[in-house]
Amino acid sequence: MSDAIVHYSSWAQSATGQNIELYESLKTGQRPLLFVGGVHGDEPEGVRLATEFISWLQKNNKSLASWALIPCLNIDGHSKNQRTNGNGVDLNRNFPSRDWSPLAKGPRYFPGPHPNSEPEVQALVHWIEDHQPAVIFHFHSWEPCVVYTGHPGRVWAEILTEGNPYSAREDIGYPTPGSLGQFGWTEHQIPVVCLEEQEGCDLELVWPHFQRGLTQIVQVEVYQRLLGLRR
């Protein structure tokens, strides 16, 4: 078991050729926890949470569970404060899940010409299929809640609501075909947990809202206990 953190500054490229970063601290025999920020480029709260979390991990990585973190998947959208990537595609509707649909309620939700068409999604899908993470977490902003896809995700979601007034729930309230949640759970039986911060929240408050839960779930004893509950 190693506590080393590997940083890939150009792990993947965006639709416009920008570099996408990934940090890993993988342990032999442990399925990693995967954390993803910036799926939607106009949700800076998620990127801020990922950035604060990697800073904490870099200082406290000794004897933590296996993990990987992508600070900002949609680097194109983030640089322009737009939901979609450089091709105008909503990455969270482009995953190759069985419910992927070409329909969109507006341009902001364009799912792409076909599932898995976008380089950002292709890179993440490849990583997930190659590493088979135990749980996937992605960081967003809309209204405060923690949404889990797949019933084993409930225990993880409930820990992430500790220290804040947010609720854990199984349904965000509307269909999300081709989303990361649908891909992870329906295609691979990997529970997916979506952390939704308050849209427009003071960025200084984002990490304090979720620090307690995030720093708990990467502790080896908590990781092992929650995976044991899944059996």
C-alpha positions in Angstrom: 0.0 0.0 0.0 1.3 3.4 -1.0 0.4 6.9 0.1 1.9 8.5 -3.0 -0.3 10.8 -5.1 0.2 10.8 -8.8 -0.7 13.9 -10.7 -1.5 13.7 -14.4 -1.5 17.3 -15.6 -2.7 16.2 -19.1 -4.6 13.0 -18.3 -7.1 13.8 -21.1 -7.9 16.6 -23.6 -11.1 18.5 -24.0 -13.1 19.1 -27.2 -10.9 22.2 -27.8 -7.7 20.5 -26.8 -7.3 21.8 -23.3 -5.6 19.6 -20.7 -7.8 17.9 -18.1 -6.0 17.0 -14.8 -6.4 13.9 -12.7 -4.9 13.0 -9.3 -4.7 9.4 -8.1 -3.7 7.5 -5.0 -4.4 3.9 -5.8 -3.9 1.1 -3.4 -3.5 -2.5 -4.5 -6.6 -4.6 -3.8 -8.9 -1.6 -3.1 -11.5 -0.3 -5.6 -11.0 3.5 -5.6 -13.4 6.2 -4.8 -13.7 8.5 -7.8 -14.5 12.2 -7.4 -15.3 14.5 -10.3 -15.7 18.2 -10.4 -16.8 20.6 -13.1 -19.0 18.4 -15.2 -21.0 21.5 -15.9 -18.9 24.5 -16.8 -21.3 27.1 -15.2 -21.2 25.5 -11.8 -18.0 26.9 -10.2 -19.1 25.6 -6.8 -18.3 22.0 -7.9 -14.8 23.0 -9.1 -14.2 24.9 -5.9 -15.2 21.8 -3.8 -12.9 19.6 -5.8 -10.0 22.0 -5.6 -10.4 22.4 -1.8 -10.7 18.6 -1.4 -7.5 17.9 -3.4 -5.6 20.4 -1.2 -6.8 18.5 1.9 -5.9 15.1 0.4 -2.4 16.3 -0.4 -1.9 17.2 3.2 -3.7 14.2 4.8 -3.2 11.3 2.4 -1.4 9.0 4.9 -3.3 5.7 5.2 -6.4 6.9 3.4 -8.5 4.6 1.2 -7.8 4.4 -2.6 -9.1 7.4 -4.5 -8.9 9.4 -7.7 -10.0 13.0 -8.3 -10.7 15.1 -11.5 -10.9 18.7 -10.5 -12.6 19.9 -13.6 -13.8 17.6 -16.3 -15.4 20.3 -18.5 -12.5 22.7 -18.7 -13.9 24.2 -21.9 -17.2 25.1 -20.3 -15.6 26.2 -17.1 -13.3 28.7 -18.9 -16.4 30.3 -20.5 -18.9 29.9 -17.7 -21.2 27.8 -19.9 -22.9 24.5 -19.0 -21.8 22.7 -22.2 -18.3 21.7 -23.5 -16.5 23.2 -26.5 -18.8 21.3 -28.8 -21.9 22.6 -27.2 -22.7 19.2 -25.6 -24.0 18.7 -22.0 -21.5 16.1 -20.8 -24.0 14.9 -18.2 -26.3 13.7 -21.0 -23.6 12.2 -23.2 -22.7 9.0 -21.2 -23.4 5.7 -23.0 -26.2 4.4 -20.7 -29.0 2.4 -22.1 -31.4 5.3 -21.6 -29.4 7.8 -23.6 -31.7 10.0 -25.7 -31.2 12.4 -28.6 -33.9 14.6 -27.2 -33.2 17.7 -25.2 -35.4 20.3 -23.6 -33.1 23.1 -24.7 -29.6 23.8 -26.2 -28.0 23.7 -22.7 -29.0 20.0 -22.5 -27.9 18.9 -26.0 -26.8 15.3 -25.5 -24.4 15.2 -28.5 -24.8 13.5 -31.9 -24.5 10.1 -30.2 -23.7 8.6 -26.8 -20.0 8.9 -25.8 -19.3 11.3 -28.6 -17.3 13.7 -26.4 -13.6 13.3 -25.6 -14.1 14.2 -21.9 -16.8 11.6 -21.6 -14.7 9.0 -23.5 -11.8 9.5 -21.2 -13.9 9.2 -18.0 -15.8 6.1 -19.3 -12.5 4.5 -20.1 -11.1 5.2 -16.6 -14.3 3.9 -15.0 -14.3 0.7 -17.0 -10.6 0.2 -16.4 -10.6 0.8 -12.7 -14.1 -0.1 -11.6 -14.4 2.4 -8.8 -16.4 1.4 -5.7 -18.4 4.6 -5.7 -18.4 7.7 -8.0 -19.0 11.2 -6.6 -19.6 14.3 -8.8 -19.8 17.9 -7.6 -22.5 20.2 -8.9 -24.7 23.2 -7.9 -28.4 23.7 -8.2 -30.3 23.4 -5.0 -28.8 22.0 -1.8 -29.1 18.2 -1.7 -27.1 14.9 -2.1 -28.6 12.6 -4.7 -27.6 9.0 -5.0 -28.2 6.6 -7.9 -28.3 3.0 -6.9 -29.5 2.0 -3.4 -25.9 1.2 -2.1 -25.2 4.9 -2.5 -27.6 5.9 0.2 -25.1 5.3 3.1 -22.4 7.3 1.4 -24.9 10.1 0.7 -26.1 10.2 4.3 -22.5 10.7 5.6 -22.1 13.6 3.1 -25.1 15.4 4.6 -23.4 15.4 8.1 -22.4 18.8 9.1 -24.8 20.6 6.8 -28.6 20.9 6.5 -28.8 19.2 3.1 -30.9 16.0 2.6 -30.0 12.7 0.9 -32.4 11.6 -1.7 -32.7 9.0 -4.4 -34.3 11.1 -7.1 -33.3 14.6 -8.3 -36.9 15.1 -9.5 -36.6 14.8 -13.2 -35.2 12.4 -15.8 -31.4 12.5 -16.6 -30.9 10.2 -19.5 -27.3 9.7 -20.5 -26.1 11.0 -17.1 -23.0 9.8 -15.1 -25.4 8.4 -12.5 -27.3 6.4 -15.1 -24.1 5.1 -16.7 -22.4 4.2 -13.4 -25.4 2.4 -11.9 -27.4 0.9 -14.8 -24.4 -0.2 -16.8 -21.9 -1.1 -14.1 -23.7 -1.4 -10.8 -21.5 1.3 -9.4 -23.4 3.7 -7.1 -23.1 7.3 -8.0 -23.5 10.2 -5.6 -24.2 13.7 -6.8 -23.4 16.6 -4.4 -25.5 19.6 -5.2 -24.4 22.8 -3.6 -26.6 25.9 -3.5 -26.3 27.6 -6.9 -24.6 31.0 -6.5 -23.4 30.1 -3.0 -20.5 32.0 -1.6 -17.5 29.9 -2.7 -15.9 30.3 0.7 -18.7 28.2 2.2 -18.6 25.3 -0.2 -15.8 23.3 1.4 -17.0 23.9 5.0 -20.4 22.5 3.9 -19.0 19.2 2.8 -15.6 18.9 4.6 -16.9 16.7 7.4 -18.5 14.1 5.1 -15.8 14.0 2.4 -13.0 13.6 4.9 -14.8 10.8 6.6 -15.6 8.6 3.6 -11.9 8.4 2.5 -10.9 7.0 5.9 -10.0 3.4 5.5 -12.2 2.2 8.4 -15.2 4.1 7.1 -14.6 3.0 3.5 -14.4 -0.7 4.6 -17.5 -0.4 6.8 -19.6 1.2 4.0 -18.5 -1.4 1.4 -19.3 -4.1 3.9 -22.9 -2.8 4.3 -23.3 -3.3 0.5 -22.9 -7.0 0.7 
